Amino acid sequence: MSLSRIGKMPIAIPAGVEVSVKDNVFTAKGKLGQLTQDFHGDVNVKIEDGFVIVEPANIEKAGAKHGLYRALFFNMVKGVSEGFELVQELVGVGYKAEAKGQQLELSLGFSHTIVMVFPEEIKVETVNERGKNPIIKLRSYDKQLLGQVAAKIRSFRKPEPYKGKGIKFVGEVLRRKQGKAAGK
């Protein structure tokens, strides 16, 4: 059985980031925050010469977990040092977004506005320019939480395939449908 290609790559620890492993718990601490992740005993995690190395303890069992844990640890180290950002765009007439501290108010064509409260790990910002679609910028050091929140916002009004109206990620390419064919 072959090892994971991603799992084999060592993770460089940037300056200003502290990494520790104790009792199957990986901890990364940096200028933006601190993250912890439990991991399974099927992988061994070593810290050597400024690198984190993830190795399988049992090759038969740790095949899938090897690459998974390496990717999770990499995202944690990158998150506490640089952070992550997701940008979403509201496409549709009258769609509005307004950030008020840790709250986001969305007007998406429903009879009511949607108010979403964010955890303190996530910073939200909105950009409303005349003649352009409103934009929501989400920043966090926790990639998993950031993706979860972005998916929740998108779920309020997914982009529809005919006109493309809804909440989409900036740069996302939507599959469009033609609609009804013209009369005979």
N, C-alpha and C positions, 0 to 999 in steps of 0.2 A: 504494500500500500504506500502511495506517495504522500509526502507532506504537503501542506498548503503552501503555495508560493508566497502569498501575502504573509502567512504566519512566520515564514523564514526570515523576513526582513526585520532588522533591528530598528527600534524606535530611538531616534536621537533626542536627548533631553536638552531643551534650550536653556540658556542662562536665565536665572530667576525662577526656575521651576524645581520644586522638591518632589521627589517620587519615593514612595516606600511600599514595601510588601510585608504584611504580617498576618498570619493565620488565614490565608486564602482571601485577603482583602487588599486590593490595589488602591493606593491613594495618590492623587496628584494635587499639588498645591502651587498656585501661582498668583500673579498680581491681580487677576480677575476673579479668583475664587478657589474653592476646593471641591473636588469630586472624589467619590469612593465607589468602587465596584467589587462585588464579591465575584470570585471565580471558582470554577470546579477543580477538584484535585487531579483531573486528568491532564492538566497543563502545569508546567513549572515556570515560574517567572523569576528571572535574575536581573540584577542591576549591576552592570560592569562597564567601567571606563566611559561614563556618560551616555550609556545606551541601555534600553530595556530590551531584554531578550526573552521571547516566549518560546518554550520548547514543550513538545508533548511528553508526558510522563509514560503513557502507554499508547503506542502508535496505533493499535487496533481501535481503541476507544476514542482517542482525542482527534481523529481526523477532521471532523467538522468544527470542533471547538477551538482548535489551534488558530485558525485564521480569524474566527469570530472574536476571540479575546484580544488578539493582536490589534484588530481594527478598533475595538472598543477602547483599549488603552491608548492607542494613537489619537483618537478623537478627544479623549480626556486631556492628554498632554497638550495638544494643539489648542483646545478650548480654554484652558486656564492661562495659556501664554498669549494667544492672539484673539480668541473668540470667534464666533460664527455669526453670519448675517443672512437673513432671508428677506427677499423683497417680493411683495405681492401687489397686483394691480387690479383695480375695480373697473370692469368694462361694462358700461350700461348707462343709459340716460337717467340722471337723478341719483345715481349711486354716490354715497358720501361716506367718508371715514374721518373720525376726529379722535385724537388721542388726548386724554386728560389724566396725566400722571400714569398710574398703573391700570387705567381703564381705556377701552376702545369702544367708541360709539359708532355703529354701522347703520346706515340707511340703505337698504337693498331692495326697495320696491315693495316691501311688505307693509301692512297697516301699522306696524310698530317699529321702533328702532331696537336694534340688538345691542346690549351692553355686555361687554366681556371684561372680566377682571383677570389680570395676569399675576403670576407669582413674582416675587421680587427678583428672581434670577433673570427675568426677561425684561428688556427695555424696548418700549414701543414708540414709534415716531411716525407721523403721517405727513405727506407732502400733497398739498392741494394747489395746483396751478391752474389758472384760467385756460380753458381750451384743451386741457390734458386730463387724462384719467387720474383719479386719486390713487396714491401709492401708500402702502403700509410697509414700514421697515421694522423688522424684528431683529434684535441682537441679544446674544446670550453666550455664556461659556459652556453650556450644557447642550450639545447637539441633539440628543435624544428628546429632551423637553422642547426645544425649539421646533423640531419637526412635528411633534405632537400638536403644539399650539397652532402652527401654520396649517396643519391638516384640519383642525377644528374650525378655524376661520374660513377656510376654503369650503368646508361642508355646508356652511350657511347658504351659499349660492354657487354651486359648481358651474363651470362654463358649459353652456349648451352648444351643440354641434352645428346649429344653423347660422346664427349670427355671432356666436362667440361671446355672448353676454355672460357675466358672472365674475367670480374672483379667480384669477390665475396667477401663477408665478411669472415674474418678469423673465422673458427669454423662452418661456414654454411655448412649444409649437402644438397647436390644437388641430385635431383632425376635423375638417369641416365637411358637412354634407351639402349636397346641391339644393335640396328642397324640391318642390313640385315642378314638374316639367311644364313648359308653356302649352297653352291650348292648341288643338289641332288646326 
